[in-house]
Every structure is written in structure tokens, then in C-alpha cells.
């Protein structure tokens, strides 16, 4: 017998029936936007996050004439874009370099993991009192006014920092704007997102019956806890959550097994490749922003053994990224999908003397990232560095400048006034100028 009491909280409510499978995380991603302005066209985004800081000098900004202790072991190759060279481990990206642009003159304020992640994923600095909302949270806040059959913001894989928490989440806007996080490996033969697949024993009719029970519980909860914010908003979250778990669109979007063996092989049978394929499926089904964990084993924090680890991490990254760009283009989706690959900073130009094997340490004074799609001009190389890839020599691009360009492509208002949970006013993006060469 279910006993009701005034201490019943939202998590306990959700544990009634199969609706509990959605969990607080998914319910909190569903929100009613305030002060949203509808863009002329709906542009989505896929962000492949290279957690740890990829080595710009070994991948995107190679210096083959530098001394051995700087240039390292890898060599550059030509691409389909005249004047753009990439690492020899990136032949697929070289073949579709006309579908993205490369910024070689990025710089950030922090060489620290966590701080750098928050900065790149939002355009704003993390401080002891301000946890900035990421791009996906801003898409949800500014544009997601209507109910959807899929969550607006999804993250494939966990990216939390032990010291600073989850970058790119709702931040000071609250957990309502966090992504729905998919934790299973999409390359696993048993991959499934069970939140969108009710057990076979639970029919839609039974879910409807449980909806009636939840309505009664909500009415009781509302009377008992009228002072709490979630008592005023829980109903709309619950309605959207129920709509999702009975939605064939959501269920199918997360069912990567529906893709052909050939397509799955093209993306690469690994966590990165299949994560990007899943991201394409999600965007196709209506998800607005997808962040994908961008490594298969080591991450990109290569203090030791930089070259063996690059030989492990670069091939799946560049295969999956090239497959995604080509696939989006063939499906007519690239014009309304921004695709970004980035990490929090670069690596030191000079190799260190780690006893396990030479590596590279953190370097925030210049680094590289790629972006394309969503109306961004492609086949461009923005900025330049000196002969050792240690200092910017042409067209510096700050993280807020990059963020302003993402905002522009996604139709977001950088001057929108937000409110923190304790009601402080904040500008969405107080700094940054759009990179004119890319617009």
C-alpha cells in the first residue's frame, strides 16, 4: 500500500511505475523557455569534445622544419583545400577539408582542466560563484518553447571534471537545462537507452493508467508543497516525459542498430564513431544539441607517450568526424547543423622528458579547433602561429569570439538577460565578436 506524506519528494514520486525510468535528469531537460526569440531557421549543433586538450602542433598546426624536440614524430599531409595541411594520421579529414574550417589562433585564459572546459563550452569563465550555462543549455533556454518527442539537449558519454563538475550543463540556470546524458557505450553490442523503451510487460494503456495515478499524487504534492518551484512546473515536465517514453520517434532515434552495417563501418566501430552516428540520428529526429565524448581510450591529456596515444586516438576521431560531415552533406543536413571539434586547450610545443616516453603539457596561449556547417564558411584557415606553434602571429581568436560565432550560427541572442537561481541578472555572452571570415 502506497503511503502518502508531506515529505514525499519528486524522486519518490517518479519511482511509481515505469515513468521512473526517465529519472530526474531527463525530466529536468524538459523546460518552458522564457523570453525566447525564434530564429529564422532552426540550426542544430553536434559538438565532439576532445577531453584533455588535443595537441595542435601534432594534428592541425604542424611545424615540420622545427627541431626534433618540437616537431615530434608525425608529418603533415596535404588536404583538398590548398594551403591547409593536417597530420598524416588524418587522411579522411584531409579528403573533406572543404566541409570545415580550421582556426589555428585560439587562445584561452586558463591552462587548467575544468576551467578550460567550461570556458570553451560556454564562452564564459567559470568562477567560484558563477557556473556558466553551456551552448546546449542556451539553445534550450532561448528557443525550446514547444513540446518535443525528443529531448532538446543530449550528451553521449560522461565528461565531468572531478574538481569542477559538469561543463556545458545548465549552470546557473539550473538543472532544468542540463542535457539528457547517455552513459552506455554506443559501440557496445548491448547498447540501449532503456529510458525510452518501457518494459515489454508495460503497455501504453498501463502507462496511461499510471499517468492517472501520478496526477493524483501530483495534486496531493502540489497542496503539500505549494511553496516549492517544482510544484508549479512538475506537471509540464511530467507530461513531456510521458510523451517521450511513448514516442516511437525517441525510441527509434536512440536505436542505432537500425543503421546498416556499411554505415556503421564507415563511421568506425568504436565509441567515437558510433557516438557521432548516434548524434546524427538524434539531430535527424529533432534533438537540437548533442555533445559527444571524443576519445576511445586515453583521452587527449598526453603528458606522457604523446605519439603512441595520438596513434590510438586520432584515427577513430578523424574517421568518425569525416564520416559525419560527408553523411550530413549527403542527407542535406549540413546547412542546418553546426559541427565542432574542440578541446579545452593545446599542448606545449616542446616535448617533455616524461620517463614513460616524451609527452606534451598544457598550453593555452595558442591552439586549434574546427567547425563547419550551419551556414559557416568552410575550407578556411583562420590565424597563424610562429615557427614553433607557441605564439599567435596572425588573427588571434578568443574563446568569447568563438562562442559569439556559435551563438550567431545557432540563432542565439548573446545579449539576452538571464537570471541565476538566486535572481541575479546575467548577460548570456557579455564578451566576444563574431569571426567575420566565417560568416
Steps between C-alpha positions, in 0.01 A plus 500: 500500500636839399521737792483872424668754724609860482864398470442323167752649258515506123739207469269285713207603285679393184571159644133413457464291184723487195513879468778480759732368231530850363660623820543855619759570230262462209213682671730789574598537133140575407417864570297794383730770365461859609560806286589281203539643152434264211781499242421521130609138461564229751869412515625207705848417631721196555801562723770232511683579821870401498533479876849575630633741238612363159851577379462776242862474385464127427156515334395834350795741506807294424848646478711253297801733485525541877760309707416138583417578864226731372370352174474144637457177304202571273496665159250727323295402195319716246122532502239577236528865608812668358730620778335295776710216635406246764672215682580185302262311731206700357450390136118495519486853635751606235258374237208706629682810626269710282218413742652664808716797593808491721585767757870487592509809719272417792608612847346456844550652844561170679733201455298303757267210428146582601543875475596461135209262433242738646653790308497329158154350548336830593720797409495612864743446784430269789535679834440394861154661481410473130456168320422601141239313294630325190393548139251212517338646810471836326331343197249344739448822699466737206322291240324194640148629563307206358472143616708246311505125468876503555709687759647825367848441644682165521851408611652168392748393770597661832739797493497618860808648666576363850590851615253720313201284409315474169596750228244611247201423724226736621731678744340792680177448302441182695475129431192555283743582218744211549532249216356153504819296547542168317755300699517162318762462226316529164754257350395224740297213353261541793462877464152622586348807659242330716339826613327516160402135487243399762519135601307262273267430789396866519260606225411854403161442666672412825714809471181703459358341815819588684468853364165525680661380821781752459244775445340417834839497666592831339183662630583383849863611461392839370279560802774395741788686336353807336800708599743295290585593140469146370143480633409764242693348210497127565179443302642624169823304551305183576276543196802537272678207658198273455470619140862402439493149638191423290657665193618276219715788374704512821527122519614473138744790523699324771485162324831507315453137394264626230801629306651275233824314564662704223409833658616386842831385352543833322474688829731253675420220741608684812351732760581819309376385160180347631447799729509730198266273307261509795530879504398516133198281574401719794524826305305340216226412751477853645768528771650848480841461663711186548836482680707186435788372712790504254749229591523122504760428770746758629326831453713787365701595811824357366762594759678170431517293181348766277577321174379147588187654647438720197530190283224347712267801523536691171387228253156437657448874549584598144315206343182571694519875447549466124220243480265734686575798276458294182183336629342831603587649160350204311180523706466874449549561873835680507354844431291482818748312722808663651774243562783587741804307619690661787677445828577736785850606383803375307833342598846642562708540185806348664486133593552419866726233651239272653674169590222295338556675163502865390172687527361852491354706783219758510519802268225762487688780323412360158314193379270381221142389447270426207145597416271490200141461390207715605583769246860541617747554216716193456839425350647793692817514712472777758808635678861390519769425756878539510753240380457294818118528534556673833370854440231651277636711217183577305127544574463406868162342578383503860266244650221764524553573127455131425192492723352807329539320167322192638223723638463667161482169313241359743285813496560577869491848651831575676344801673210306650458569871499187713429452868699284736318275745542772764355758256817683397486645145759366255571564131512183294832594334642832623818477288598384153475601135382275219786368285416695185700273268268210584165679458 
